[in-house]
Amino acid sequence: MANLPKGNKKLLNAWAFYDWANSVYSLVIASAIFPIFYNALFPKENPYILVLGQNFKNSALISFVTAAAFLCVAVFSPLLSGIADYTGNKKVFMRTFNYIGAVSCIGLYFFDLNNLLLGLFFYFFGLIGFWGSVVFYNSYLPDIAFAEQQDKISAKGYSLGYLGSVLLLIVNLTMIMKPTMFHISGTSGEASLKAMRYSFAMVGIWWIVFSQYTYYYLPKGNGNNKKLNKATLFNGFNELKKVWTILQTATALKRYLGSFFVFSMAVQTVMLVATYFGAQEIKWKNAEESQIGLITCILLIQLVAILGAVVTSKLSEKLGNIKILILLNAIWVLLCGFAYFITTPIEFYIMAGLVGLVMGGIQSLARSTYSKFLPETNDTASFFSFYDVSEKIGIVIGMLVYGVIDQVTGSPRFAIVFLGLFFLCGLFLLTRIHKKK
C-alpha cells in the first residue's frame, strides 16, 4: 500500500479509477443486459411465476426486489456514513461491499427459473454491494482531495466510469450478437443467453480486478481511529435529524426538496424500468432484434444524456435553474403520455433519445440547484446525505408503485402514465418556489 499525501495526483487518479471499476455494474447489470436476460427467461405469452405461494408478473417481481434493496440502502446509508466519518478503516468497509457486489454479479451466471430465489438473492446483494461501496467511496473525496481539486477529480471519475462501462458493454454486445466468434456453443437463442451469463461474470471480475489499483493507493481511512460505539453508529441519523430541523426554517430549501423528492422518484424509476418496458411492450420482429435494439437504446440514452446535461447547464445560466426544471418536468409529463401509445421499435428509439436528453439535464441540474439553496454552512456533507437518502426512499416508492400497477393491471403502460402524475406534481411544487423567489 502506497502512502501518498492528500492532493497527490497519483492518489487522486487512483480514487477516480474506482468509477472505471464499478460503473460496469450500473450499466451492464442494472440498465442493459440483465433486464433483457431476465425478460428472455419468461415465455412471451405467460410472464407470470409462482414465488413463495404468490403469482407474480416478472417485471413486477423484479420491481419489488429492487425496491427492497433500495430500502435497505436508504436505511443503512446513514449508519455507513457514521462509520465512515468516525472510524479509521473505511477501506475495509468499501472493499467488503465491493466484493459482495462483485461476487453477486458472478453469481448471476446461475440465474434461471429453476433457481429463481437464488438468482434474486444475487441480484439483491449486487445492488446492496454497489451502493454500499459507493457510500465509502464518496466519503473518501474530502480525505484525498483539497476543496479546489474535488470538482475536477469527481468529474474525471464520472468520465472514467462512462468510458469503462461503455467499453465492456460493447464487448458484451458483440458476444451476444456474434457468440460463435467467442466459441459460445448452442442454438442462436441459447448462445445469446449464455453470452449474457458470461457478461455478468465479466462484470464481477472486472469490478474486483480494476478496483485493486484504487485500493493500493487509497489510505486506510481518515485517521480518526475512533472505536465503534452507539454514538458513532447513529451519528449519521443524528446528522439527518439536524438537517430536518434546519429545513423547518429554510422555506425555499424545504420546498425544493419536496419537489425534488417527487420528480426524482419518477426519473429514477424510469431509468430502472425502461429496459423491462421496452422488452415487454415494443413489437420487435424477433428476440435478436429485441436484444440488440434495447442495448442500442441504452447506449443512445447514455450518449444523449451528456448533451442534455450541457444544454441544460447553458439554458439555466440564461433563464435560471427553477424555470428550466419546470420546463424539464413539463417535457417529462408529455413523454410519459407518449410512452403509453408507443409500440414500434422506431418509436422506442425516438423515445430513448428524448428521454436521454431530459434525463441528463434534470439529474445534473437537480443536484446543482440543491447546492444553491443550502444555507451558509461548513457541514454540506450532512445536507447531501439527506439529499441522497431522500432520493433512495423516492426510488423505493417509485418502484413499488410501478410494481403494484404492473402486477394488478398486467401492463406497465398504466404505471408509466402514473409516473407522469409525479412529474406533474413536481412541476406544481417547483412553481411555488418560483413564485416565492
N, C-alpha and C positions, 0 to 999 in steps of 0.2 A: 504493500500500500504506500503510495506516494504521500508526502506531507507538504502540500503546497499552500502558500499564503492566500488569504482572501483577495479576490480580484485577479489572481493569476490567470493568464489566458488559457493555459492548458487545463486548469481546473474548470473554468467556465465552459470550455468546449466539451469536456467530459460530462458535465452536468447536462448540457443541451443534447448530448448524444443519446441520452435515455429516451428522448422523444423518438429518435430513429428506431430504438429497440422496441418500444411498447406501442407505438401508433399502428402497427400492423394488426393489433387486436381490434382496435376500434373500426378499422376499415374492412379488413377481411372477415372477421368473425361477426362483429355487431351489425355492420351495414350491408356487406356484399354477399359473400359466398355462403355463410351459414344459413341465412334466411332462405336462399334458393335451395340449398341441400335439404333443409328441414321440410320445406313445402313439397319437394320432389318425393319424399318418403311416403306421402299420402296419396291414394288414388284421387283423381280429379273429381270423380262422382261421389266420393264419400270422405270428406276431410275431417271426420269425427273419430275419436278414440276414447276408450274407457280407461280412466285413470282413478284409482282409489275409489271405485264404485260410482264415479260420476262420468257422464258422457260429455266430453269437451270438444269443441271445434279446435282444430290445430292452431290457428292463429290466435284464438282467444287464450288457449293454454299457455303459449309462449309469452303472451302479454302479461298474464298473471304471474308467471315465474319471474319475468323481468321486473315487474312492479315489486315483488317480494325482495328481490336482490337490491333494488334501489332503496327500498325502505330500510334494509339493513345498513346500507351505505350512509343514509341520512342520519340514522340513529348513532352509528359508530364513528362517523367522521369527527364530531366534537370530542369524543373520547380519544381518538387517534391524534387529533390536533393537540390536545392537552398533554399527551405522552410525548409528542414531538417537541413541544415547547420546553418541557421540563426535564427530560432525560437526555443523557449524552450519548445515546446509542441508537439513533434513529435509523442508521444504515441497516441494522439487523431487521427492524420492522419493515423497511422498504423492500429489502431483499426477500423477506419471508412472503410478503404479499405478491411480489413479483413471481416467485416460484410457484405459489398456489395458483396464480392465474395462468402461468405458462404450462404447468403440468395439466391443468384442467383443459387447456386448449388441445394438448396432445391426447388427452382422454376422449375428446370429442370424436376422435378417429373411430371409436367403438359405438358411436351413437347410431342406433336403429330402433325400430318399433318394438322389437323383442326385448330390448334393454332400455326402454324409454325412461324409466325413473333414474337409472344410472346416467343416461345421457343428459337429462335435465339437471342432475346433480353437478355434472361437469360444466354445463352452461352457466348455472347459478354461481359457482365458485370462480369461473373465469371472469365474470363481471365483478365479483367481490374483489378478486385479486388485482384486477386492473385499477379500479377506483381506489382501493386501499393503498396501493403503491403510489398512486398519484398524490395522495394527501401528503405523504412524507417527501416525495419528490418536490412538490411545490414549496414545502416548508424549508427546504434547503436554500432556496434562492437568496434570502437576505443573509444567510450564513456564508455563502461563497462569492457573492457579488455586491459591490457598493451600489448605492442608490442610482447613481448616474449610469451604471452598467446594466441594470436589471431589465429595462425595456428592450434593449438591443439583444441581449442574450436570450431573453424569453422568446422574442420573435425568431431568433435563429433556431431555437428548439422546435418551434412550430414548423418552420421550413424543413428542417431535417426530418421531422415526423411525417410530413406530407410526402417528401421525396421517397423515403424508405418504404412507406406503406403502399404508395402507388407502384413502386418498383416490384415489390413482392406480389401485389395484386395482378400485375401484367404477366408475371411468370406463372401464377396460378391460373389465370385466364387461358394462357397458352396451353397449359396442361389439360384443362377441361375441354378446350376446343380440339386439340390435337394430341389425345392421350397416347397414340401409337408412337409419336416422337419420343416419348419418355418411357416407352416399353411398358405401358399400362395395359394389361390384357382385359378381355371381356367384350361383350356387345357394346354398341355405342353408348347406351344409357348406363350400363354397368360400369364401363370405363370412366365415364364422366363423374359418376358418384364416387368412384374410387379415387379419382384425382382430387375431388373436393375433400375427401378424408385425409389425403396426403397434405392438402393445403392447411388443414387445421394443425396437423403435427408440425408442419414447417413454421407456422406462426409461433408455436410454443418454443421450438428450438431457436428460431431467430431471436425471440424475446430474451431467452436465457443467455445465448452466446454474446449478443451485442451489448447486453447490459454489463458484462464483465469489465468493459473499458470504463464505464461510469463508476463502478464500484472500486476500481483500482485507485482512482484519483479522489473520489469523494472522501471527506473526513468522516470519522466515526460518528460525530454528531456536533451539536453546538457548544459542547464543552461544559454544560451545566452540571452534568453527572449527579443530579439530584435523585434521591430514591423515590420510587413509585409509591405513592400513598393515596389516600382517599381524596385529599385536596388536589393532588396532581391529576388524578383520574377524572375528576369532574370540573377541572378548570375550563375546558372547552365549553361546557354547558353554562358555566358562570359568565364567561365572556359573551355568549349569545344573549343571556339574560340582561347584561349591561346594555347591549345594543338595543334590545327591545325597549328598555326603559328610556333610552335616548330618543327612540323613534316616536314616543308619545308626545314629544315637544317639537320634533322636526317634521312639520306637516308635509312639506314638499317631498322630502325623502320617503316618508311613510306612504304617501300616495303613489310615488313612483314604484316602490317595492310592491305595492298591491297590484299595480298594472303589470309589472314585470312577472310576478308570480303567475298571473293568469295567461299572458301571451306566451311566456316561456314554456309553460305547461304544454301548450298546443304545439309550439315549434319542436320541442324535444321529442314529443310523441310522434309527430310526423316523420322526423328523422329515423326513429326506431322502427316504424311500421311501414315505411314507404316500399321496401322490397317485398314484404309479405303481401301488401295491397296489389302491387304490380304482378306478382306471381299468380294471384288468385283471380283478379278481376279483368286483366287485359287478355284479349283474344289472340294469343300467339299462335303461329301456324303449327309449331311442334315444340317439344321440350328443349331442343338445341337452340332454337331461336329465342325461347324464353330466357334461358341461362345467359346467352351472350347479350341479349337486349337489356336485361336487368343490370348486369355488371357494367355495361356501357353507360347506362343511365346514372349509376352511382359515380362513375368516373366523371361524367358530364357535370353532375351536381358539385363534385369536389372542385373542378376547374372553374366553373362559373361562379362559385361561392367567393373565390378570390377576387374576381372582377366586381362582384356585388359589394364586397367589403370596401374596395377602393372607391367605387362610385358613390356609395352611401356616405363615406367619410367626406368626400368633396361637397356633396349636397348639404350635409349637416353644417359644414363651415359657413355656407351661404344662408341657409334657411333656419338653422337651429336644430338641435337634436330631437326635441319633443315633436316638432312638426313632421320631421322625417319618420319618426317612429309611428306617428299616427297614420302617415301615408303607407308605410310598410304593412301595418296591421290591416288597413283597408284592402290592400292588394291580397293579403293572405285570406281575407274573407271571400274575395272573388275566386281565388284559386281553389279553396275548399268547395265552393259551389260548383266550379268547373269540374273538379275531380269526381263528383257524383255521376257525371254523364260520360266520362271518357271510357272507351272500350278498346280502341285500336292502338297498336304499337306507336304509330306516328304521333298520336295524341299524347301518349305517355312520354315520349321523347320531348315534346314541346313543354309538357308539364314539368319534366325534370329540369329543363333549362330555366324555366321561370322560377321554380322552387329554389334552385341553386342561387339565383340572382338575389332573391329576397332573404334567403336563409343566411347567406354570408353577411348581408347587410344588417339584418336585425340582431344577429349574435354579436357582431363586433361593436355595434352602436349601443346595445343594451348595457354592456359592461362599462364602456367609457362614460355613458350618461350617468350611471350609478356613481361612478367615482366623482363626478362633478357636483353631485348633490350631497356628498359626505360633508359633515361638519369639520371644522378645524380640529384635527387630532393626529397624534402620532401612532395611534392604535388602529391603523387601517386594516390590519390582518383580521381583527375581530369582525369588522364590518363585512369583509369579503367572505369570511367563514359563514356569516349569517346569510349572505347572498347565495353561496354555494349550497347550503342546507335547504334554503327556500327552493332553489332550482331542483334539487333531488326530490323533495317532497312533491313538487309540482309534477315531476315525471311519474312518480308513484300514482298520483291521482289520474293523470292523463292516460297512463297505460291501463289502469283499472276501468276507467270509463270506456276506453276503446274496446277492451276485452269483454266487458259486460254487454255492450251493444252488439258486438260481433257475435257473441255467444247466443244472445236472445233472438236477434233478427236473422242470423245466418249470413249476414253480409257486412263487410267493413265500410261500405259506401255510406251507410247511415252514421257510422261512427265518425267518418271524415267530416260530414256535414255538421255534426255536433261539435267537433273541434273548431269549426268556423265560428260557432257561437262564442267560444272562448276568445278568439281574436276580436270579435265584435265587442265583447265586454272589455277587453284590454284597450281597445280603441277609445271606448267611452271613458274609462278611467284616466287615460292619457289626456283627453280633452280637459278634464278637471284640473290637471296640473298646468296645462297651457293657460287656462283662464285665470288660475291663481297667480301665475307669474306675470 
